[in-house]
């Protein structure tokens, strides 16, 4: 009897594992979403939407001002920091890019300047905002990958770019003390702070 129960329990565990693996494969290969993953994603988005002040929405997802914490935002969620230090984020990393956020902020009159061709750090003051991203699954924010920052071999130019970011990050830190703002590219920070397994996932799914 004990052996029968053990065999039945083992079969249940094995089946559950196989189904889980199959769900993950289908999601990656054919775009078929795992219902449990989708539920978890929507639940986290709901939690994130309960923080900060909603100023608009993008593709059904709220744009949140100064959320105070990013722990319920998806890994790599994108955001924008204004010159005044206000942080605007959307709890979506798959369908919402920086340009979507900027277009919405422009329509709302939050961003006054142009929102096109903003990727050069030298034009930062001209546009009045900085694009940022959540560092994977941490409570940290770093410089978004869409900013065109000089390569490490161009050390002086690279340092000059990061110097331009400092006032924005400092102002954002003052208004959002529960979030850690890091003056470096999100990919560089992720490599330093994530475990090897987490970083592999980061590289696989993108930021």
N, C-alpha and C positions, 0 to 999 in steps of 0.2 A: 504493500500500500504506500509506504514512504517513497519507494523508488518510483512508483507511478506518479505521485504528486510532484516529485523532483523533476521527472521527465516532462510533465505538463507545464510546470513553471519555467523550465528551461526553454521549452518550445514557445511559450508566450513571449519571453524575453528576446529570443532569436527572431521571431516574427516581427516584433516591435522594432528591433534594430534594423532589420532588412527593409521594413516599410519606411523608416526614417531616412535611410540612405537613399532609397528610391525616390522619395519626395524631394530630397536635396538635389539629386541628379536631374530630375524632371524640371525643377525650378531653374537650374543653371543651363541645361541643354535646350529646353523647349520653352522656357518662360512660363511654365506652369507653377503657380504659386502654391506653396504649402499653406493650407488653411490656418494651421496653428501659428505659423510665422506671420501671416497676414494679420491675424487677430492680435498678436503681440505688438506688431508694428502700429496698428491703429490704437491700441491701448496706450502705448508710449506717446504717440502723437497727442492723444487726449490729455495725458498728464502734462505734457509740455505746454499745451495750449492754456492750461490753468495758471501758468506763471506769466508774469509780465503784463504789459498792456497791448491789446490787439489794435493794430492800426490799419489793417487791411487783410486781404487774403490772396493767395496765389494757388490756382488749381485746387481750390477747396481747402487749402491749408492756411491757417492764420499766420500773419506776419506779426511777430511779437517784439515789443520794445523792452529792452533791459529785463530779460527774464530772471536774472539773479542767479540762476543755475542752469547748466546745460545737460545735467545728468539724464534727463528724459528725452533729449534730442537724439536722433540717430547718429551713429558714427560718421564723422565727416560732414555733418550738417553745415551749411554755408550761412554766412552773415555779413553784415556791413556795419562799419563803425563810422559815425559822422564826426566832423571836426569838434563838435560839442561833447563827444564821448558817449553818445547814445548807441547802444548795440541793438541791431534789428536782425532777427533770425526766424527761420521757418523750420518746423519739425519735419523736414523731408530732405533726404540726400540723394534720392534717385531721380526725381522729376523736376526739381527746382534748382536752377543755377544762379550764379551771382547776377547775371543780366536780368533775370526775372525779378529779383528783389529790387534791383536798382530802378527798373521801369516802374514798379509799383510805388516806390518811395518818391520818384519824380512826379508821378500823377497825383500823389497826396500832398505835394509841395514840401516834403521833408528834405529832399535833395533839391537844391536850387539850380545847380549847374548842369552841364551836359552829362549824359550817362553813356556816351559812346566813346570808344577808343581811350579808355581810362587806365589801361594796364601798366603804363609806364610810371614808375615811382616819381620821376622828376615832374610829373604833372599833378601830383597829389593835391597841392594847394589850389590848383586850377579847378579841380572837380570837387574837393571838399569831403571826400570819404575814402575809406580803406576797406578792401574786401578781406574777409577772414574766414576761417573754418574751425570747427571743433576738432581737436586732436583725437581722432578715432573715438574711443569710448571713455575718455577722461573728462575731467571738469576743467579742461584747459582750452584756450583759444589761441591760434597762431595765424600767421599770414597765409592767406589763401593761395592756392597753386595757380590761380589765374593772373596773379601779379607777375610781371616780367622782370625778375630780379637778376642782376648780373651773376655770372658763374663764379665759384670760389676762386678761380685763377685770376679774376679781376678784382682783387681784394679791396682796393681803395674805393672803386665804384660800388661794390657790394656793401661796404660799410656805410657809404654815403646814403644808399637807399634805406638801410635799416635805421639810420639816424632820422630820416624823414618820417618814419613810422612812429617814432617814440612819443610825440605829443598826442597822437590819436590813442595809442595804447594806454598811456598814462591817464588820459581823461576817461577812457572806458573803464579802467581799473577803479577809479574813484567812484564811478556811478554803479559799478557792478562788483563790489568787493568779494563776493562769494565765488567769482570766476577767476581763474589764473590766466593772465594774458602774457603771451611769450613772443618776444620780438625775433622770430625766426620763421622760416618756411615750415608749413605744417608737416611736410614729408620728412624733413630733417628732424623735427621734434619727435615725430612718431617713432623714428628709428631709435632715438635715444631713450624714450620712456616706456615703450611697449616691450612685452616679452617676445622672444623669437616667434612663438606660435601666433601671437596677436599681430606681429608685424607681417607675417606671411599672409594672414587673412587681409590685412590692410592692403598689401600689394595685389592680392587677388581680386578684391572687390573695389579697389580704388578708394580715393578719399572724398 
